[in-house]
């Protein structure tokens, strides 16, 4: 065990899986010589060589499309989008080629697409997005979003070993802000939810960076025992864990950093409305980013991203319901 | 060679003079007959599928490659078992060359459980993974990148193998065409791109699709482009064989532009009023099956007997396909995800005698 940052945990997971499995290769823009925009692959080129740590042309559809080709002939490619936002340029390959391949012709596409996502530091409209819902809506693609260093490493390894295309959402705002004890060697974190803090008066359901926002906001709410459920995986969605929390807590805040409409939290709220209705002691409350592009200037950005204060306020209102 | 930048008007078929000359030194008598047989089988199956469509037995629409049989036959015939193919919708013969049973093709058109995708997808949107083929998606030319990625893996693992994909003239306008050509060129990958220039993308003629002839683009990506008579199956074979050899030598990709003509509409509903009648007439006189039949007849082969044998095979396949059940409705949600260990692509048939010596 050692204490490492979320970023280092991702890097360690990738490096150790590459050592353990020669089928794993990385491809992306500026990931070789430069070590990646966020340095996830720092030192990889020296250790694994330019064919397994491939600096690609600036071509996101190319990165995803060639990874599919490599995957169907037996490799385990890990694509890095420099920022999650750029997956829009590879959307067609991921959704139409990779996502539908196994259903159509029984051909597995074991590949991982790393999506450095999220806002909070003036990245502006094209370096701050949370695109997970795009892929939740597309059959055949798994979507995971770790909140801790331990899960970042374990979920990345699980994604690489999964026989399907997996979108792995690294949250940029957690890279150096979050640290944790991480086991040495390789291990897999299951694609299921995790109770980040148990409670019984209210549950905040979140994933990624919002898990930390939820924990901070509910640390001291006048003695209320607030549970925080970290989804960790959005596809598959751990429906049993969600409904279990609802049964225990009866009041629910669903927290998303993504734009509101059809977000992951909307799916969670819908699940609870359909299958957890009898257990509720109040309306399901949703907090999310309104349906606007993420603005650049700090006061504008902070005005729209869910904050600790907004979560506190929403929880207090619901507790008083 | 003069490579002036001329606007690409609809291609006129090439002169007939060289038709019966031997286009490849690598084909023996059996090979040349086999090429004809695969083309006959493709046409026979597509004609039958068209009848089944008109009888209401093929759901959705129906697309065929009538007149383009030489392009998929010749190119697939030049590939080895361990090579991998991403096959386009007018390239049925590629599947036949690799070893897909004709009954499974007709079952595929009819959405039967015994079709290649078991009813999950229609038309020639299929690939039998056990014989090294990946089925296309409708977004063109997405498979160029997939083939490029296969080639990337082959080179990474130090394997002497090649990937091949077909694409149409219309698909050259999309970004993936550029991304694949550039990527393959930068990394000098063992991949063969067979551009099936059939004069029209749905109703859009070449001159509305690009300003510079496509084959000339290859040079700007750093690798050769060659033009081949797409209605001459032996010429397509030879161009592909040479491109494959080049790829295996480590010299990188090749773009082969096969000039041909889509003799039917984009799909069954399309009456092709936008195609001048005289253009069709000129290409009809250059039918790829007639050309190869004449060559094979000169070898002393009874072509009528071969046609009859293929017709029998199509009849038997039709019977078998019609006997296949429809898929069970309660299986519609199965198989979205792979559970367990993935099985990568397997090897296909390698019909060319050159692989056996």
Interface residues (C-beta under 8 A of the other chain):
Chain A: X25 X51 X52 X54 X56 X57 X59 X61 X62 X64 X65 X66 X67 X68 X69 X70 X71 X72 X73 X74 X75 X77 X92 X93 X96 X97 X100 X101 X102 X103 X104 X105 X106 X107 X108 X109 X110 X139 X140 X142 X163 X164
Chain B: X84 X116 X117 X120 X121 X125 X126 X127 X128 X129 X134 X135 X137 X138 X139 X142 X143 X144 X145 X146 X147 X148 X149 X150 X151 X152 X153 X154 X155 X156 X163 X175 X176 X179 X180 X182 X183 X186 X335 X336 X337 X338 X339 X340 X341 X342 X343 X344 X345
